[in-house]
Amino acid sequence: MIRRWLMPPLLALAMVAAVLAVAEGSASAGNGSVNYTHSTTLSTSECPVFENFPKAEVPTRSWNKTRKSSSGSAFHVGVRYTYKGYALILDYAKQGDPTWGFIAQSCLTDPKAYDAQRHVLPDLQGVGGHGKPKTVPISADHAGKQKAGLIHLDSVGTLRSAPQSFVVGNARAGDPFYITAAHCGKHSTQKWILGYAPESGRWGYIQASHLPACQ
């Protein structure tokens, strides 16, 4: 007689939850196995996610995030750090770049940033390498640097506070980017280039893969 083992319902649910946790962890991990965000849901039915931190001198670019999908399941986003009433989040479900953006903390059920021990982090603090809290420079250090050559992006890229570091904004194809030299020169597509992005009002690093003048 062939015996068939039926998985207990609770065990089956636990296994599904584990699979989902792994999938979400991989989506929110910024580098290696370190999870740089924590997952939360929206507290309102819909809220805008801004490509760049909202301020007077930058254009308003955003996408709408709803609390639930068409099937009724709750959407999750990952909080990276907070700043002046906004959270920099990773939109796990968004198709196409940008996937990082700023959302009002009032739109989130859990709007805080945490360290690995679940201690609340203040504004402009986020988990860095080895899971340790690190200060977020909202604009990249550019001491002694001046805006020089003007180049343009040919695809959507994130603006970073340092190479492979915190997202501080986004730039679209066609956006201007002022580098610190007259000409960019030739670089690997993985090279991070320092410059000023007017559409975000920040200094930061953009990867050369988005800058044809640097390849």
Secondary structure as GFF3:
##gff-version 3
##sequence-region A 1 215
A	DSSP	alpha_helix	9	28	.	.	.	ID=ss1
A	DSSP	beta_strand	29	31	.	.	.	ID=ss2
A	DSSP	beta_strand	34	35	.	.	.	ID=ss3
A	DSSP	beta_strand	38	41	.	.	.	ID=ss4
A	DSSP	beta_strand	46	50	.	.	.	ID=ss5
A	DSSP	beta_strand	62	66	.	.	.	ID=ss6
A	DSSP	beta_strand	76	83	.	.	.	ID=ss7
A	DSSP	beta_strand	86	91	.	.	.	ID=ss8
A	DSSP	beta_strand	100	104	.	.	.	ID=ss9
A	DSSP	three_ten_helix	105	107	.	.	.	ID=ss10
A	DSSP	beta_strand	113	114	.	.	.	ID=ss11
A	DSSP	beta_strand	120	121	.	.	.	ID=ss12
A	DSSP	beta_strand	125	127	.	.	.	ID=ss13
A	DSSP	three_ten_helix	129	131	.	.	.	ID=ss14
A	DSSP	beta_strand	133	135	.	.	.	ID=ss15
A	DSSP	beta_strand	150	152	.	.	.	ID=ss16
A	DSSP	beta_strand	157	160	.	.	.	ID=ss17
A	DSSP	beta_strand	167	171	.	.	.	ID=ss18
A	DSSP	beta_strand	176	179	.	.	.	ID=ss19
A	DSSP	beta_strand	192	197	.	.	.	ID=ss20
A	DSSP	beta_strand	202	207	.	.	.	ID=ss21
A	DSSP	three_ten_helix	208	210	.	.	.	ID=ss22
A	DSSP	three_ten_helix	212	214	.	.	.	ID=ss23
###
